[in-house]
């Protein structure tokens, strides 16, 4: 039997509305080490997005290094396999891979190629002695996959699926009936992406792209834990990365008896030191009522707070400051106001802007107007910052 822990999407080093999350992340990693010590699995599979950015801070890197050593010491005989996700830098993650091998950690940052530029499949196949075989595929864009070793000419749009199948075929060679596990960081079509930013485009692949010949696919990238089918699972984030990730957060423990068997899985819930709460949780309320709810919060509660407000047009002047003031004597951390505009349909019908008035508007005002019409709500502070940053880049480019 092959027993392993499946986890992904740690997002270490995330700066959450200006707040440092290292205390929560350190506590999650402590819990993970305890789970490893308790269950003594054959392997720990980390399916990408170890860090939140491709250039993590030294503090985030140190957190990762210390935690991985603690996890290794919790079960020294356990294999640890780490693949890069779309948030990770492949080169940075692999920079110390030779050292990590001394601690039983296999790190794969990018797709390996041979001297001819074709896929080096063997680098991605890890045999866990007498237990199982892991075919590990770090994040890569579909058009970036190399040709399989025996392939002569395949269209780029088909190379990803051909690569996965070639890798699984190689993993099953001389496998002696042991379970085969596929690791990957990608989005499978028709998965539940609740919690991800609805304004961000997510490139998805059909599940058939993963090929045939695996007993369990340990996927990362989608933050909501779920089974895609009987053999394919997203373990989800161990602690939430956004307010909209309202689901149980955990790591998955998987057991497979032999190649061809259906995997059994269970979860170990991860407790978050600082939960993410939206006040109120469901329907938005008028701003004054929301302020009253904030004032009634337990002063000792340690959590991040998003305020769920309903308005006819705009928030009152100084709304952000008033919300922050309502929480100033409490342990929780104010993040943002989520605004729902009730009169959006009427606003759309009544909006007649002359060309002269339009020309007088600033770029951010036009962007706000378009965003409201498109989404029925205002841009968040982070989205406005992103727009202004991109606009400045375009302006600088045009001046050159």
C-alpha positions as CSV (number, residue, x, y, z in Angstrom):
1,X,0.0,0.0,0.0
2,X,1.2,3.5,-0.9
3,X,0.2,6.1,1.8
4,X,1.0,9.8,1.2
5,X,-0.1,13.3,2.1
6,X,-1.2,15.6,-0.7
7,X,-1.0,19.4,-0.1
8,X,-0.5,22.4,-2.3
9,X,-1.0,26.2,-2.7
10,X,0.8,27.3,0.5
11,X,1.4,30.8,-0.9
12,X,4.1,31.5,1.7
13,X,5.0,35.2,1.9
14,X,1.6,36.5,0.9
15,X,1.1,40.1,1.8
16,X,-2.6,40.3,2.7
17,X,-3.9,43.9,2.4
18,X,-0.6,45.0,3.9
19,X,-0.6,42.5,6.7
20,X,2.2,39.9,7.2
21,X,0.8,36.3,7.4
22,X,4.0,34.6,8.5
23,X,2.6,33.7,11.9
24,X,-0.4,31.9,10.4
25,X,1.7,30.2,7.8
26,X,4.3,29.0,10.4
27,X,1.5,27.6,12.4
28,X,0.1,25.7,9.4
29,X,3.5,24.2,8.7
30,X,3.8,23.2,12.4
31,X,0.5,21.4,12.1
32,X,1.7,19.7,8.9
33,X,4.8,18.4,10.7
34,X,2.5,17.0,13.5
35,X,0.3,15.3,10.9
36,X,3.4,13.8,9.2
37,X,4.6,12.5,12.6
38,X,1.2,11.0,13.5
39,X,0.6,9.2,10.1
40,X,4.2,8.4,9.1
41,X,3.3,8.4,5.3
42,X,5.5,7.1,2.6
43,X,5.6,10.4,0.8
44,X,4.6,14.1,1.1
45,X,3.5,15.6,-2.2
46,X,3.5,19.4,-2.5
47,X,1.7,20.3,-5.8
48,X,2.9,23.8,-6.5
49,X,2.5,27.4,-5.4
50,X,4.8,27.1,-2.5
51,X,5.4,30.8,-2.5
52,X,2.9,33.6,-3.3
53,X,5.3,35.4,-5.7
54,X,8.2,34.4,-7.9
55,X,10.5,36.6,-5.9
56,X,9.7,35.7,-2.2
57,X,11.3,37.6,0.6
58,X,14.2,36.1,2.6
59,X,11.8,35.7,5.5
60,X,9.4,33.6,3.4
61,X,12.3,31.5,2.1
62,X,13.6,31.0,5.6
63,X,10.1,29.9,6.7
64,X,10.0,27.4,3.9
65,X,13.5,26.0,4.6
66,X,12.9,25.7,8.4
67,X,9.5,24.0,7.9
68,X,10.8,21.5,5.3
69,X,13.6,20.4,7.6
70,X,11.1,20.1,10.5
71,X,8.8,18.0,8.3
72,X,11.7,15.8,7.2
73,X,12.8,15.3,10.8
74,X,9.2,14.3,11.7
75,X,9.5,11.3,9.5
76,X,13.0,10.9,8.1
77,X,12.2,7.9,5.9
78,X,9.4,9.8,4.1
79,X,10.0,11.0,0.5
80,X,9.2,14.6,-0.1
81,X,8.4,15.8,-3.7
82,X,7.8,19.4,-4.5
83,X,6.8,20.9,-7.9
84,X,6.6,24.5,-8.9
85,X,3.3,26.2,-9.4
86,X,2.4,29.3,-11.5
87,X,3.3,31.6,-8.6
88,X,6.7,30.1,-8.2
89,X,10.0,30.8,-9.9
90,X,11.2,27.5,-11.4
91,X,14.9,28.5,-11.2
92,X,14.7,29.8,-7.7
93,X,12.9,26.7,-6.4
94,X,15.5,24.4,-8.0
95,X,18.5,26.5,-7.1
96,X,19.3,24.3,-4.0
97,X,17.9,21.0,-5.3
98,X,21.1,19.1,-4.8
99,X,21.2,20.1,-1.2
100,X,17.6,19.2,-0.7
101,X,18.2,15.7,-2.0
102,X,20.3,15.1,1.2
103,X,17.1,15.6,3.2
104,X,15.1,13.3,0.9
105,X,13.4,16.2,-0.9
106,X,13.0,16.1,-4.7
107,X,12.4,19.5,-6.2
108,X,11.2,20.1,-9.7
109,X,10.9,23.6,-10.9
110,X,10.5,23.3,-14.6
111,X,10.1,20.7,-17.4
112,X,13.5,18.9,-18.0
113,X,14.9,18.6,-21.5
114,X,17.6,16.5,-22.9
115,X,20.5,17.8,-25.1
116,X,18.2,17.7,-28.2
117,X,15.6,19.8,-26.5
118,X,13.2,16.9,-26.1
119,X,11.5,15.8,-22.8
120,X,13.8,14.2,-20.2
121,X,11.1,12.0,-18.7
122,X,13.3,10.1,-16.2
123,X,14.0,13.3,-14.3
124,X,10.2,13.6,-13.5
125,X,9.8,10.0,-12.3
126,X,10.4,9.3,-8.6
127,X,10.3,5.8,-7.4
128,X,9.3,5.5,-3.7
129,X,11.0,2.2,-2.9
130,X,8.5,-0.7,-2.7
131,X,5.5,1.7,-2.4
132,X,4.7,3.5,-5.5
133,X,5.8,5.7,-8.4
134,X,5.3,9.4,-8.7
135,X,5.2,11.2,-12.1
136,X,5.8,14.9,-11.2
137,X,5.0,17.7,-13.6
138,X,5.6,21.3,-12.5
139,X,3.6,24.2,-13.9
140,X,4.2,25.0,-17.6
141,X,2.1,26.7,-20.2
142,X,0.5,24.3,-22.7
143,X,2.6,25.6,-25.6
144,X,5.8,25.2,-23.6
145,X,5.8,21.4,-23.3
146,X,8.7,19.8,-25.2
147,X,8.3,16.9,-27.6
148,X,8.3,13.4,-26.1
149,X,11.5,11.5,-26.8
150,X,10.1,9.3,-29.5
151,X,8.0,12.1,-31.2
152,X,9.1,13.6,-34.4
153,X,6.5,16.3,-35.0
154,X,3.5,17.2,-33.0
155,X,1.5,20.5,-33.1
156,X,2.2,22.6,-30.0
157,X,-1.5,22.5,-29.0
158,X,-1.1,18.7,-28.7
159,X,2.2,18.5,-26.9
160,X,1.0,18.8,-23.4
161,X,-1.3,15.8,-23.7
162,X,1.4,13.8,-25.5
163,X,3.9,14.7,-22.8
164,X,1.6,13.5,-20.0
165,X,0.9,10.2,-21.7
166,X,4.6,9.6,-22.5
167,X,5.5,10.3,-18.9
168,X,2.8,7.9,-17.6
169,X,3.9,5.3,-20.0
170,X,7.5,5.6,-18.8
171,X,6.3,5.6,-15.1
172,X,4.5,2.3,-15.7
173,X,7.6,0.6,-17.2
174,X,9.0,-2.1,-14.8
175,X,6.6,-0.7,-12.1
176,X,5.8,-4.2,-10.7
177,X,2.1,-3.4,-10.1
178,X,2.8,-0.5,-7.7
179,X,0.5,2.5,-7.6
180,X,1.2,5.4,-10.0
181,X,0.6,8.9,-8.8
182,X,0.6,11.9,-11.2
183,X,1.5,15.4,-9.7
184,X,0.6,18.5,-11.7
185,X,-0.3,22.2,-11.2
186,X,-3.0,23.2,-13.6
187,X,-6.8,23.8,-13.9
188,X,-9.1,21.1,-15.1
189,X,-12.2,22.2,-16.9
190,X,-15.5,22.1,-15.0
191,X,-13.8,22.2,-11.6
192,X,-15.3,24.4,-8.9
193,X,-13.2,27.6,-8.9
194,X,-15.3,29.3,-6.2
195,X,-13.0,31.6,-4.3
196,X,-10.8,32.6,-7.2
197,X,-11.0,36.2,-8.6
198,X,-13.8,36.1,-11.1
199,X,-12.1,38.9,-13.1
200,X,-9.0,36.7,-13.7
201,X,-8.9,34.4,-16.7
202,X,-8.0,30.8,-15.8
203,X,-6.7,28.6,-18.6
204,X,-8.3,25.2,-18.3
205,X,-7.5,21.8,-19.9
206,X,-9.8,18.8,-20.4
207,X,-9.2,16.0,-17.9
208,X,-8.2,13.8,-20.9
209,X,-5.1,16.0,-21.2
210,X,-3.7,14.2,-18.1
211,X,-3.5,11.0,-20.0
212,X,-4.1,7.4,-18.8
213,X,-2.2,5.1,-16.5
214,X,-2.4,7.0,-13.1
215,X,-4.2,5.8,-10.0
216,X,-4.4,9.2,-8.4
217,X,-3.7,12.7,-9.8
218,X,-2.5,15.0,-7.0
219,X,-3.4,18.4,-8.4
220,X,-2.7,22.0,-7.3
221,X,-3.8,25.4,-8.5
222,X,-7.5,25.4,-7.7
223,X,-8.0,26.5,-4.1
224,X,-11.3,24.7,-3.3
225,X,-10.8,21.0,-2.2
226,X,-12.6,18.6,-4.5
227,X,-12.6,15.3,-6.4
228,X,-12.7,15.9,-10.1
229,X,-13.3,12.2,-10.6
230,X,-12.6,9.0,-8.6
231,X,-8.9,9.3,-9.3
232,X,-8.2,13.0,-9.5
233,X,-8.2,15.5,-6.6
234,X,-7.5,19.1,-5.7
235,X,-6.5,19.2,-2.0
236,X,-7.1,23.0,-1.9
237,X,-5.4,25.7,0.1
238,X,-4.4,24.8,3.7
239,X,-5.2,28.3,4.8
240,X,-7.4,30.7,2.7
241,X,-5.7,33.1,0.3
242,X,-8.8,35.2,-0.2
243,X,-12.1,36.1,1.6
244,X,-14.1,34.2,-1.0
245,X,-12.5,30.9,-0.1
246,X,-15.2,29.9,2.4
247,X,-14.7,26.2,2.7
248,X,-12.9,23.7,4.9
249,X,-9.1,24.0,4.6
250,X,-7.1,20.8,5.0
251,X,-4.5,18.5,3.7
252,X,-5.4,15.2,2.1
253,X,-4.2,11.7,3.2
254,X,-4.4,9.2,0.4
255,X,-4.0,5.4,0.4
256,X,-3.7,3.2,-2.7
257,X,-3.4,-0.6,-2.4
258,X,-2.0,-1.4,-5.9
259,X,-1.9,-0.2,-9.5
260,X,-5.5,-0.2,-10.8
261,X,-7.1,0.3,-7.4
262,X,-9.4,3.1,-6.5
263,X,-7.7,5.5,-4.0
264,X,-9.1,6.1,-0.5
265,X,-8.7,9.6,0.9
266,X,-9.5,11.5,4.0
267,X,-8.7,15.0,5.2
268,X,-6.9,16.6,8.2
269,X,-8.4,20.0,8.9
270,X,-5.9,22.9,9.3
271,X,-6.9,25.4,11.9
272,X,-6.1,29.0,10.9
273,X,-4.9,31.3,13.6
274,X,-6.5,34.3,12.0
275,X,-9.7,33.4,10.0
276,X,-11.0,35.5,7.2
277,X,-14.5,36.9,8.0
278,X,-16.9,38.9,5.9
279,X,-19.3,41.0,8.0
280,X,-22.1,40.2,7.5
281,X,-21.3,36.8,5.9
282,X,-24.2,36.6,3.4
283,X,-26.4,39.5,2.3
284,X,-24.9,43.1,2.3
285,X,-26.4,45.7,4.7
286,X,-26.4,49.5,4.8
287,X,-23.1,51.1,5.9
288,X,-24.4,52.3,9.3
289,X,-25.7,48.8,10.1
290,X,-22.4,47.3,9.1
291,X,-20.6,49.7,11.5
292,X,-22.8,48.5,14.3
293,X,-21.9,44.9,13.6
294,X,-18.2,45.8,13.6
295,X,-18.6,47.5,17.0
296,X,-20.2,44.3,18.4
297,X,-17.3,42.0,17.5
298,X,-15.4,40.3,20.2
299,X,-12.5,42.6,21.0
300,X,-10.2,39.5,21.5
301,X,-11.1,37.9,18.2
302,X,-8.0,37.6,15.9
303,X,-9.2,37.7,12.3
304,X,-9.2,39.6,9.0
305,X,-12.4,41.5,8.3
306,X,-14.1,42.5,5.1
307,X,-17.2,44.6,5.4
308,X,-20.2,43.7,3.2
309,X,-22.1,46.9,2.4
310,X,-25.1,47.8,0.2
311,X,-25.3,51.3,-1.2
312,X,-27.4,53.1,-3.8
313,X,-24.5,54.8,-5.5
314,X,-21.3,55.5,-3.5
315,X,-19.9,54.8,-0.1
316,X,-20.1,57.7,2.4
317,X,-17.0,59.9,2.5
318,X,-14.4,58.5,4.8
319,X,-16.1,55.1,4.9
320,X,-12.8,53.1,5.0
321,X,-11.6,55.3,7.9
322,X,-14.8,54.9,9.8
323,X,-14.7,51.1,9.4
324,X,-11.1,51.0,10.6
325,X,-12.0,53.2,13.6
326,X,-14.8,50.8,14.6
327,X,-12.2,48.1,15.0
328,X,-9.3,50.1,16.4
329,X,-9.6,48.7,20.0
330,X,-10.0,45.1,18.7
331,X,-7.5,42.4,17.8
332,X,-9.0,41.8,14.3
333,X,-7.5,43.4,11.2
334,X,-9.7,45.5,8.9
335,X,-9.0,44.9,5.2
336,X,-11.6,46.3,2.8
337,X,-15.3,47.2,2.1
338,X,-17.1,45.0,-0.4
339,X,-19.7,47.3,-2.0
340,X,-22.8,46.1,-3.7
341,X,-24.7,48.8,-5.6
342,X,-28.5,48.3,-5.5
343,X,-29.5,50.9,-8.1
344,X,-27.2,49.6,-10.8
345,X,-29.9,48.9,-13.4
346,X,-31.4,52.4,-13.0
347,X,-27.9,53.9,-13.1
348,X,-27.2,52.2,-16.4
349,X,-30.5,53.4,-18.0
350,X,-30.0,57.0,-16.8
351,X,-26.4,57.3,-17.7
352,X,-26.0,59.7,-20.7
353,X,-22.6,61.2,-20.9
354,X,-21.7,63.7,-23.5
355,X,-18.5,63.5,-25.5
356,X,-17.3,66.6,-23.8
357,X,-17.9,65.2,-20.4
358,X,-16.3,61.9,-21.3
359,X,-13.2,63.6,-22.6
360,X,-12.9,65.5,-19.3
361,X,-12.9,62.2,-17.3
362,X,-9.7,60.8,-16.0
363,X,-8.6,57.3,-17.0
364,X,-9.4,55.9,-13.6
365,X,-12.9,57.4,-13.6
366,X,-13.6,55.8,-17.0
367,X,-12.2,52.5,-15.7
368,X,-14.5,52.7,-12.6
369,X,-17.5,53.4,-14.7
370,X,-16.8,50.5,-17.0
371,X,-16.1,48.1,-14.1
372,X,-19.4,49.0,-12.4
373,X,-21.4,48.5,-15.6
374,X,-19.7,45.2,-16.2
375,X,-19.7,43.8,-12.6
376,X,-22.4,45.6,-10.7
377,X,-19.9,46.7,-8.0
378,X,-17.0,49.1,-7.7
379,X,-13.4,48.2,-8.2
380,X,-11.5,47.2,-5.0
381,X,-8.6,49.3,-3.8
382,X,-6.2,46.6,-5.1
383,X,-7.8,46.6,-8.5
384,X,-7.5,50.4,-8.7
385,X,-3.9,50.2,-7.7
386,X,-3.3,47.6,-10.5
387,X,-5.0,49.8,-13.1
388,X,-3.0,52.9,-12.1
389,X,0.2,50.9,-12.2
390,X,-0.5,49.5,-15.7
391,X,-1.6,52.9,-16.9
392,X,1.7,54.5,-15.7
393,X,3.6,51.8,-17.5
394,X,1.8,52.4,-20.8
395,X,2.3,56.2,-20.4
396,X,6.1,55.7,-19.9
397,X,6.2,53.3,-22.9
398,X,4.4,55.9,-25.1
399,X,6.8,58.6,-24.1
400,X,9.9,56.6,-25.1
